[in-house]
C-alpha cells in the first residue's frame, strides 16, 4: 500500500521539523514543509498531498484559515488545523472552512496520528457518499420518468425515489456527525490531561468512535442492497434493527434539539446495559423476531423518524414547543409485533391524514416527493404482510407498524 502523503504548513522550523520526523516514524510521506499560505495553495495544486497540516497563524498576508478556504474549494484536500491559540473568533473562522481536525499545540504523536487517520477516513467516506448520491440521483430520475410513462413500473420507481431521497439526506446530514466524531477523539486529550480519563479508557474511547464510523459506512452498504432485486425473506431481530436506525440518527436529532428514545414495553423484556452514551437507546432481551426484508424495514423506520424530525423542527421554529420529543416503543400482542413512533410535532392536519400513504402526496411542497410513506406502506403491507397506519395522539402524530411474529 502506498504511503499517505502529508504537506506541513508551519512557519516555526523546529516545530515543523519535529512534526516531519514524527510523521515519518508513523509511516507517512512528507511532501514538503512550507511557511506561508501562498506556498500551501501552490503545493496543494502541484503536490496533491493526501492531507495538509495547517498552522492557523502564518506570517504574510494569507493566514492558514484563508489558505485552507482556497484549498478546500479548489482541490478538496482534507486539512487539520494546528494552533497554539484557541480563542473564539479563530474557532468561528476556522469552522467555516470545514476542517477535518483541530490540534492544540503542543500535542502528542498519538493525537496527530489519530487526527490524520480520522481525516483520511472521513474524506474517503465523503467521496464515496458523493459518488453514491450522484449515482442514486441519476437512477431515481431515470426511473421516475419511466414510471410516469408506464403505470406498471410505479412501485419500482417509488422504491428507488424513496431510497434515493433518504440516501441523499444521509449524505448531507452525516458530514457534521463525522466531524463531531473527529472532535470527540481530539477532545479526549483534554479530558485525559485533566485527570478524568486514564490511558486505557482513552484508547477504548478512540476505538469505539472508529467502530461507530465504520458502522455508519456499513449502513450505507446495507441501504444500497435495497436496489438488488434478488432478495429473500429472512427472520431478523426487530429490536436490533430498530436500534441500528436510532443509533444512526441519535446525534443528528440531538443537535436539532430533539430527544429520541427507544423502549421495549412487553412484560418479559429485560433491558440490557447500554454500550455507549445513548442512555435511552438500549437492547432488550428476549428480542422479537419477524420475517421479512431487514434493510427495507430499516428504511421504513428511518423514513418515519426523518419525517417526524422535520415536523418537530417546524413546530419548534414556530414557538409551539421548546424541546422536541420522538419515541419508539416496541410491544407485542396476539402473535403480532407492534412498533409505535410518536412525536410532539402537533399532529397531522385532518384533511391530510387519509392521504399520507398515497403516491406523490406530500405536505412538504417542493422539498418532498410524496414517495417515502407510499413506499413504506408497500414494504410493510405488500412485502412483509403487515400493517402501517397513522393517527393523532396527545402531542402529535403516532405511526404504528404491526407485523407477524416469526415462530419458525
Secondary structure, 3 states (H helix, E strand, C coil): CCCCEEEEECCCHHHHHHHHHHHHHHCCEEEEEECCHHHHHHHHHHCCCCEEEEECCCCCCCCHHHHHHHHHHHHCCEEEEEECCCCHHHHHHHHCCCCCEEEECCCCHHHHHHHHHHHHHHHHHHHHHHHHHHHHHHHHHHHHHHHHHCHHHHHHHHHHHHHHHHHHHHHHHHHHHHHHHHHHHHHHHHHHHCCCCCHHHHHHHHHHHHHHHHHHHHHHHHHHHHHCCCCCCEEEEHHHHHHHHHHHHHHHHHHCCEEEEEEECCCCCEECCCCCCCCCECCEECCCEEEECHHHHHHHHHHHHHHHHHHHHHHHHCCCCCCEEEEEEEEEECCEEEEEEEECCCCCCCCCCCCCCCCCCCCCHHHCCCCHHHHHHHHHHHHCCCEEEEEECCCCEEEEEEEEECCC
